[in-house]
Amino acid sequence: METIQAYRKPFVGIALGMDQRPVEDLTARARIRDAAMAQFAEHGFRAATIKSIAEAAGVSTGLVQHHFGTKERLREACDQAAFDRVERQLELVAHAEREVANPDVAPALYAAGPLFVRYLIRLLLEGGSAAATLFDAMTAGTERFLSAAAPEVFPAGSRHTREGATMMTVMHLGAATLREQVERRTGASLDDPASAPRLGLVTFDVHAAMSRWLASETGSQARAAVAHSLDDLAPAATEHPKDDDDD
């Protein structure tokens, strides 16, 4: 029962709309920052302006500049707030992971709230050092999961594990990245707290179905064919090194 409760925590937090925002986030500075995150997420970092941010926050441009100076410094404040929020959520998921081996970064991402999710997706799509830092944080937990779940396939610190964690994280970010198509096809709003456990359950079932297919004769033959092609193209790439010295 304790295991089930531990795994439910990230999803229940989403469904109940639990906002773990610090008390200091109730300030005018935080409201300006939130308005900036919304503008950056909707229009992009280059297109959003100090004026549009001020209008969205209901303050003067002078007050925005008083608190943050430049748009670049405002963006840095948004990045830091987003990182801090996701880090707190990842810690919650990591706690559950120690008990039930939860590999999914999606609960942490969605629990950050719609505003933060949209901002983070925009950040990841536009790239840069901040995006790399965020993505690395997300994949780190996935690497640990893969190495713990299947060490014979995913040795800790290996290239194969790093690549596996990268692809797994990308797949789990897909719903948020393609939210318009997801919402159109499923009829679920990703801003609706009830959608996270609903779509999460579907994802579990998809993974279970894929596991059965991969274990079938057809799945085994398909994997063998891909491995054979890889052997022909780049023999060294099929190795699973335990360190990165050969990268």
C-alpha positions as CSV (number, residue, x, y, z in Angstrom):
1,M,0.0,0.0,0.0
2,E,2.9,2.4,0.8
3,T,4.4,1.7,-2.6
4,I,1.1,2.6,-4.3
5,Q,0.8,5.8,-2.3
6,A,4.4,6.8,-3.1
7,Y,3.8,6.3,-6.8
8,R,0.5,8.2,-6.7
9,K,1.9,11.3,-5.0
10,P,3.2,13.1,-8.2
11,F,-0.1,12.4,-10.0
12,V,-2.3,13.3,-7.1
13,G,-0.5,16.6,-6.7
14,I,-1.4,17.3,-10.3
15,A,-5.0,16.2,-10.0
16,L,-5.6,18.3,-6.9
17,G,-3.9,21.4,-8.5
18,M,-1.4,21.5,-5.6
19,D,0.8,24.6,-6.1
20,Q,4.0,24.4,-4.2
21,R,5.1,27.9,-5.1
22,P,7.1,29.6,-2.4
23,V,5.4,32.4,-0.4
24,E,7.8,35.0,-1.9
25,D,6.2,34.3,-5.3
26,L,3.2,36.4,-4.3
27,T,5.1,39.6,-4.9
28,A,4.8,42.1,-7.7
29,R,8.2,40.9,-9.0
30,A,6.9,37.4,-9.3
31,R,3.7,38.6,-11.1
32,I,5.9,40.4,-13.6
33,R,8.0,37.3,-14.0
34,D,5.0,35.1,-14.6
35,A,3.6,37.5,-17.2
36,A,7.0,37.4,-18.9
37,M,7.0,33.6,-18.9
38,A,3.6,33.6,-20.5
39,Q,4.7,36.1,-23.1
40,F,7.9,34.2,-23.8
41,A,6.0,30.9,-24.1
42,E,3.4,32.3,-26.5
43,H,5.5,34.6,-28.7
44,G,9.1,33.4,-28.2
45,F,12.0,35.2,-26.5
46,R,12.8,37.5,-29.4
47,A,9.3,38.5,-30.2
48,A,8.1,39.3,-26.7
49,T,8.8,42.9,-25.6
50,I,9.1,44.7,-22.3
51,K,6.0,46.6,-23.2
52,S,3.9,43.5,-23.9
53,I,5.1,42.0,-20.6
54,A,4.2,45.1,-18.7
55,E,0.7,45.2,-20.2
56,A,0.2,41.5,-19.4
57,A,1.3,42.1,-15.8
58,G,-0.8,45.3,-15.5
59,V,2.2,47.4,-14.5
60,S,4.3,50.1,-16.2
61,T,7.4,49.4,-18.3
62,G,9.3,51.4,-15.7
63,L,8.4,49.0,-13.0
64,V,9.5,46.0,-15.1
65,Q,12.9,47.7,-15.7
66,H,13.1,48.6,-12.0
67,H,12.9,45.0,-11.0
68,F,14.8,43.3,-13.9
69,G,16.6,46.0,-15.9
70,T,16.7,44.3,-19.3
71,K,14.7,41.7,-21.1
72,E,17.7,39.4,-21.0
73,R,17.9,39.6,-17.2
74,L,14.1,39.1,-17.0
75,R,14.6,35.9,-19.1
76,E,17.3,34.7,-16.8
77,A,15.0,35.2,-13.8
78,C,12.3,33.2,-15.7
79,D,14.8,30.4,-16.4
80,Q,15.9,30.2,-12.8
81,A,12.3,30.1,-11.5
82,A,11.4,27.4,-14.0
83,F,14.5,25.4,-13.1
84,D,13.8,25.7,-9.4
85,R,10.2,24.6,-9.9
86,V,11.1,21.5,-12.0
87,E,14.0,20.6,-9.6
88,R,11.5,20.5,-6.7
89,Q,9.2,18.3,-8.7
90,L,12.0,16.0,-9.9
91,E,13.0,15.5,-6.2
92,L,9.4,14.4,-5.5
93,V,9.5,12.0,-8.4
94,A,12.9,10.7,-7.4
95,H,11.6,9.9,-3.9
96,A,8.8,7.8,-5.4
97,E,11.3,6.3,-7.9
98,R,13.4,4.9,-5.1
99,E,10.3,2.9,-4.0
100,V,8.6,2.0,-7.2
101,A,11.2,2.8,-9.9
102,N,9.2,5.5,-11.7
103,P,11.1,6.3,-15.0
104,D,8.8,9.0,-16.2
105,V,9.8,12.7,-16.1
106,A,6.3,13.7,-17.2
107,P,4.8,13.9,-13.7
108,A,7.6,16.3,-12.7
109,L,7.0,18.4,-15.7
110,Y,3.2,18.6,-15.6
111,A,3.2,19.1,-11.8
112,A,5.1,22.4,-12.4
113,G,1.9,23.9,-13.7
114,P,0.6,24.9,-17.2
115,L,2.5,28.2,-17.2
116,F,5.8,26.6,-16.4
117,V,5.2,23.6,-18.8
118,R,4.6,26.0,-21.7
119,Y,7.6,28.1,-20.8
120,L,9.9,25.1,-20.5
121,I,8.8,23.6,-23.8
122,R,9.4,26.9,-25.5
123,L,12.9,27.0,-23.9
124,L,13.7,23.5,-25.0
125,L,12.5,24.1,-28.6
126,E,14.5,27.4,-28.9
127,G,17.7,25.7,-27.6
128,G,20.7,27.3,-26.0
129,S,22.7,26.6,-22.8
130,A,19.6,27.0,-20.5
131,A,17.8,24.4,-22.6
132,A,20.8,22.0,-22.4
133,T,20.9,22.4,-18.6
134,L,17.2,21.6,-18.2
135,F,17.3,18.6,-20.6
136,D,20.4,17.2,-18.9
137,A,18.6,17.4,-15.5
138,M,15.6,15.5,-16.9
139,T,17.7,12.8,-18.5
140,A,19.9,12.2,-15.5
141,G,17.1,10.6,-13.5
142,T,16.2,8.5,-16.5
143,E,19.7,7.2,-16.8
144,R,19.7,6.1,-13.2
145,F,16.4,4.3,-13.8
146,L,17.6,2.4,-16.9
147,S,20.8,1.3,-15.2
148,A,18.9,0.1,-12.1
149,A,16.2,-1.6,-14.1
150,A,18.4,-3.4,-16.7
151,P,22.1,-3.0,-15.9
152,E,23.0,-5.7,-18.3
153,V,21.6,-3.7,-21.2
154,F,22.2,-0.2,-19.8
155,P,25.5,-0.2,-17.8
156,A,25.9,3.0,-15.7
157,G,27.8,5.7,-17.5
158,S,27.7,4.0,-20.9
159,R,27.0,5.6,-24.2
160,H,24.1,3.2,-24.7
161,T,22.5,4.3,-21.5
162,R,22.9,8.0,-22.2
163,E,21.3,7.5,-25.6
164,G,18.5,5.4,-24.2
165,A,17.8,8.0,-21.5
166,T,17.8,10.7,-24.1
167,M,15.3,8.9,-26.3
168,M,13.1,8.0,-23.4
169,T,13.0,11.6,-22.2
170,V,12.2,12.9,-25.7
171,M,9.3,10.5,-25.9
172,H,7.9,11.6,-22.5
173,L,8.1,15.2,-23.5
174,G,6.2,14.6,-26.7
175,A,2.7,15.2,-25.3
176,A,3.7,18.7,-24.0
177,T,5.6,19.6,-27.2
178,L,2.7,18.5,-29.5
179,R,0.0,19.6,-27.1
180,E,-2.3,20.9,-29.9
181,Q,-2.3,17.6,-31.7
182,V,-2.7,15.6,-28.4
183,E,-5.6,17.7,-27.3
184,R,-7.2,17.5,-30.8
185,R,-6.9,13.7,-30.9
186,T,-7.8,12.8,-27.3
187,G,-10.2,15.6,-26.4
188,A,-8.2,16.1,-23.2
189,S,-6.8,19.5,-22.1
190,L,-3.3,19.3,-20.9
191,D,-4.2,22.2,-18.6
192,D,-6.8,20.0,-16.9
193,P,-5.3,18.4,-13.8
194,A,-7.4,15.2,-14.4
195,S,-5.7,14.7,-17.8
196,A,-2.3,13.7,-16.4
197,P,-3.3,10.5,-14.7
198,R,-5.7,9.6,-17.6
199,L,-3.0,10.0,-20.2
200,G,-0.4,8.5,-17.9
201,L,-2.4,5.3,-17.6
202,V,-2.7,5.1,-21.4
203,T,1.1,5.5,-21.6
204,F,1.5,2.6,-19.2
205,D,-0.7,0.4,-21.4
206,V,1.2,1.4,-24.5
207,H,4.5,0.4,-22.9
208,A,3.0,-2.9,-21.8
209,A,1.7,-3.6,-25.3
210,M,5.1,-2.8,-26.8
211,S,6.9,-5.0,-24.3
212,R,4.7,-7.9,-25.4
213,W,5.3,-7.2,-29.0
214,L,9.1,-7.0,-28.5
215,A,9.0,-10.3,-26.7
216,S,7.2,-11.9,-29.6
217,E,8.9,-13.7,-32.5
218,T,8.1,-10.8,-34.8
219,G,9.4,-8.2,-32.4
220,S,12.6,-10.2,-31.8
221,Q,13.2,-10.5,-35.5
222,A,12.6,-6.8,-36.1
223,R,15.2,-6.0,-33.4
224,A,17.6,-8.4,-34.8
225,A,17.3,-6.9,-38.2
226,V,18.0,-3.4,-36.8
227,A,21.0,-4.7,-34.9
228,H,22.3,-6.4,-38.0
229,S,22.0,-3.1,-40.0
230,L,23.8,-1.3,-37.3
231,D,26.6,-3.9,-37.4
232,D,27.0,-3.4,-41.1
233,L,27.0,0.4,-40.9
234,A,29.1,1.0,-37.8
235,P,30.3,-2.1,-35.9
236,A,31.7,-0.1,-33.0
237,A,28.4,1.6,-32.3
238,T,26.8,-1.6,-31.1
239,E,29.2,-1.8,-28.2
240,H,28.0,-0.7,-24.8
241,P,31.1,1.0,-23.3
242,K,31.1,1.6,-19.5
243,D,32.7,4.9,-19.8
244,D,33.0,7.8,-22.3
245,D,36.7,7.5,-23.0
246,D,36.0,6.4,-26.6
247,D,33.4,9.2,-27.4
